Amino acid sequence: MTSLSKVVGDSIRGKILAGQLRPGERLVEDRLSAELGVSRVPVREALLALSMQGLVNIEPRRGASVAEVTPETVAELVEVRALLEGLNARLAARHHEPNIVAQLRDTLRRGNEAAESSPPEALARLNSEFHERLAVASRNVVLSEVMRSLRDRTSLAFALNSRTRAREDWKEHAGILAAVIDGDEELAALLATRHVHNAAAAFAGANA
């Protein structure tokens, strides 16, 4: 059974990654417990778990806030994530799971539609869905677990990218998926690695 603190944590995590809770914004336990209809205990537990994932900062006497994103931190995260995204795509192309490929096609279709008119929150959810399904396609549980934390922390920064970048994101997703479908491990790895660097470059340009 899923614990209440995990349900609360997933809700807060979703708001952070969708940009509804911005970097540096205070996370007041009383307010969150009222919004989510729970006591302060699961909220406190959820915030502690999110702090261990790097999405929340907790300071004595100041409480919790959404983690700040600095260019230096993003650069370090991107170095690691780009390498592992390449490995993830390579394994997905190697295993070529038909059921997961069908799910990825569906996510890609909805993502392309959303990139034209949907709000940032919807785009963030679909982007996360695409990468999580690609992780499942790799059939490597350890890699998937490591990648989830990295994706969350870099997505905290990439959520600030413009709608123009969102369209480019889905074009790049399409290229990665095509390589996975073709079973082209080298191309899938190359495109997935380049995808992370391109998003990082867009973030750097927007914050120059």
C-alpha positions as CSV (number, residue, x, y, z in Angstrom):
1,M,0.0,0.0,0.0
2,T,1.3,3.5,-0.9
3,S,2.0,5.6,2.2
4,L,0.3,8.9,2.6
5,S,3.6,10.7,2.8
6,K,4.5,9.3,-0.6
7,V,1.2,10.4,-2.1
8,V,1.8,13.9,-0.7
9,G,5.4,13.9,-1.9
10,D,4.4,12.9,-5.4
11,S,1.9,15.8,-5.4
12,I,4.5,18.3,-4.3
13,R,7.1,16.9,-6.6
14,G,4.6,17.3,-9.5
15,K,3.9,20.9,-8.7
16,I,7.7,21.6,-8.5
17,L,8.5,20.0,-11.8
18,A,5.5,21.7,-13.5
19,G,6.8,25.1,-12.3
20,Q,3.8,25.7,-10.1
21,L,6.2,25.9,-7.2
22,R,9.2,28.0,-8.2
23,P,12.8,27.7,-7.2
24,G,13.3,29.5,-3.9
25,E,9.6,29.5,-3.0
26,R,8.8,28.7,0.6
27,L,7.0,25.5,1.3
28,V,4.8,26.2,4.4
29,E,3.6,23.0,6.1
30,D,0.3,24.5,7.3
31,R,-0.5,25.8,3.9
32,L,0.4,22.5,2.1
33,S,-1.5,20.4,4.6
34,A,-4.6,22.5,4.1
35,E,-4.3,22.4,0.3
36,L,-3.8,18.6,0.2
37,G,-6.3,17.8,3.0
38,V,-3.8,16.0,5.2
39,S,-2.1,16.6,8.6
40,R,1.3,18.2,8.9
41,V,3.0,14.9,9.6
42,P,2.9,13.4,6.1
43,V,3.7,16.8,4.7
44,R,6.8,17.0,6.9
45,E,7.8,13.5,5.9
46,A,7.3,14.3,2.2
47,L,9.4,17.4,2.4
48,L,12.2,15.5,4.1
49,A,12.1,12.8,1.3
50,L,12.1,15.5,-1.4
51,S,15.1,17.2,0.3
52,M,17.0,13.9,0.0
53,Q,16.2,14.0,-3.7
54,G,17.6,17.5,-4.1
55,L,14.3,19.1,-5.0
56,V,13.7,20.8,-1.6
57,N,16.0,22.7,0.8
58,I,15.4,22.5,4.5
59,E,17.1,25.0,6.8
60,P,16.9,25.4,10.6
61,R,14.5,28.1,11.6
62,R,13.7,29.0,8.0
63,G,11.9,25.8,7.1
64,A,11.6,24.3,3.6
65,S,11.8,25.9,0.2
66,V,12.0,24.7,-3.4
67,A,15.7,24.1,-4.3
68,E,17.4,26.9,-6.1
69,V,18.9,26.2,-9.5
70,T,22.3,27.6,-10.3
71,P,24.2,27.3,-13.6
72,E,27.0,25.6,-11.8
73,T,24.7,22.9,-10.4
74,V,23.0,22.4,-13.7
75,A,26.4,22.0,-15.5
76,E,27.4,19.2,-13.1
77,L,24.0,17.5,-13.3
78,V,24.1,17.6,-17.1
79,E,27.5,16.0,-17.3
80,V,26.2,12.9,-15.5
81,R,22.6,12.9,-16.9
82,A,23.8,13.2,-20.6
83,L,26.0,10.2,-20.2
84,L,23.4,8.0,-18.5
85,E,20.6,9.1,-20.9
86,G,22.8,7.9,-23.7
87,L,23.2,4.5,-22.0
88,N,19.4,4.4,-21.3
89,A,18.5,5.0,-24.9
90,R,21.2,2.4,-26.1
91,L,19.6,-0.3,-23.9
92,A,16.1,0.7,-25.0
93,A,17.2,0.2,-28.6
94,R,18.8,-3.1,-27.8
95,H,15.7,-4.6,-26.1
96,H,13.1,-3.0,-28.4
97,E,10.1,-3.8,-26.2
98,P,7.0,-3.6,-28.6
99,N,4.6,-2.7,-25.8
100,I,6.7,0.1,-24.4
101,V,7.4,1.4,-27.9
102,A,3.7,1.6,-28.5
103,Q,3.3,3.6,-25.3
104,L,6.2,5.9,-26.3
105,R,4.5,6.5,-29.7
106,D,1.4,7.5,-27.8
107,T,3.3,9.9,-25.5
108,L,5.1,11.4,-28.5
109,R,1.8,12.1,-30.3
110,R,0.3,13.8,-27.3
111,G,3.5,15.7,-26.6
112,N,3.6,17.1,-30.2
113,E,0.0,18.2,-29.8
114,A,0.7,19.8,-26.4
115,A,3.8,21.6,-27.6
116,E,1.5,23.8,-29.8
117,S,-0.9,25.0,-27.2
118,S,-0.8,23.4,-23.8
119,P,0.3,25.1,-20.6
120,P,3.8,24.4,-19.2
121,E,2.4,22.1,-16.5
122,A,1.0,19.7,-19.2
123,L,4.2,19.8,-21.2
124,A,6.3,19.0,-18.0
125,R,4.1,16.0,-17.2
126,L,4.3,14.6,-20.8
127,N,8.1,15.2,-20.9
128,S,8.5,13.3,-17.7
129,E,6.2,10.5,-19.0
130,F,8.3,10.1,-22.2
131,H,11.6,9.8,-20.3
132,E,10.1,7.5,-17.7
133,R,8.8,5.2,-20.3
134,L,12.1,5.3,-22.1
135,A,13.7,4.3,-18.8
136,V,11.3,1.3,-18.5
137,A,12.3,0.3,-22.1
138,S,15.9,0.0,-21.0
139,R,15.0,-2.9,-18.7
140,N,17.6,-1.8,-16.1
141,V,16.0,-1.1,-12.8
142,V,19.1,0.3,-11.2
143,L,19.7,2.7,-14.0
144,S,16.0,3.8,-13.9
145,E,16.2,4.6,-10.2
146,V,19.4,6.6,-10.6
147,M,18.0,8.5,-13.6
148,R,14.8,9.5,-11.9
149,S,16.6,11.7,-9.4
150,L,18.8,13.2,-12.0
151,R,15.9,13.9,-14.3
152,D,14.0,15.6,-11.5
153,R,16.8,17.9,-10.5
154,T,17.6,18.9,-14.1
155,S,14.0,19.3,-15.0
156,L,13.7,21.8,-12.2
157,A,16.0,24.0,-14.3
158,F,14.7,22.9,-17.8
159,A,11.1,23.8,-16.7
160,L,12.2,27.4,-17.2
161,N,12.8,26.9,-20.9
162,S,10.6,28.6,-23.4
163,R,7.7,27.1,-25.5
164,T,10.1,27.3,-28.5
165,R,12.4,24.9,-26.7
166,A,9.3,22.6,-26.0
167,R,8.7,22.2,-29.7
168,E,12.4,21.3,-30.2
169,D,12.2,18.8,-27.3
170,W,9.5,16.8,-29.0
171,K,11.3,16.8,-32.3
172,E,14.3,15.4,-30.5
173,H,12.2,12.9,-28.7
174,A,10.9,11.7,-32.1
175,G,14.4,11.2,-33.3
176,I,15.4,9.2,-30.2
177,L,12.3,7.0,-30.5
178,A,12.9,6.4,-34.2
179,A,16.4,5.2,-33.4
180,V,15.0,2.9,-30.7
181,I,12.4,1.5,-33.1
182,D,15.2,0.8,-35.6
183,G,17.3,-0.9,-33.0
184,D,20.1,1.6,-33.7
185,E,22.0,1.6,-30.4
186,E,24.7,4.1,-31.4
187,L,22.3,6.6,-32.9
188,A,19.8,6.4,-30.0
189,A,22.6,7.0,-27.5
190,L,24.0,9.9,-29.5
191,L,20.6,11.6,-29.9
192,A,19.7,11.1,-26.2
193,T,23.0,12.6,-25.1
194,R,22.7,15.5,-27.5
195,H,19.1,16.1,-26.3
196,V,20.3,16.7,-22.7
197,H,23.1,19.1,-23.9
198,N,20.6,21.0,-26.1
199,A,18.2,21.6,-23.2
200,A,21.1,22.7,-21.0
201,A,22.3,25.1,-23.7
202,A,18.7,26.6,-23.9
203,F,18.7,27.0,-20.1
204,A,22.1,28.7,-20.2
205,G,21.0,31.1,-22.9
206,A,17.8,32.0,-21.1
207,N,19.7,32.8,-18.0
208,A,22.7,34.5,-19.5
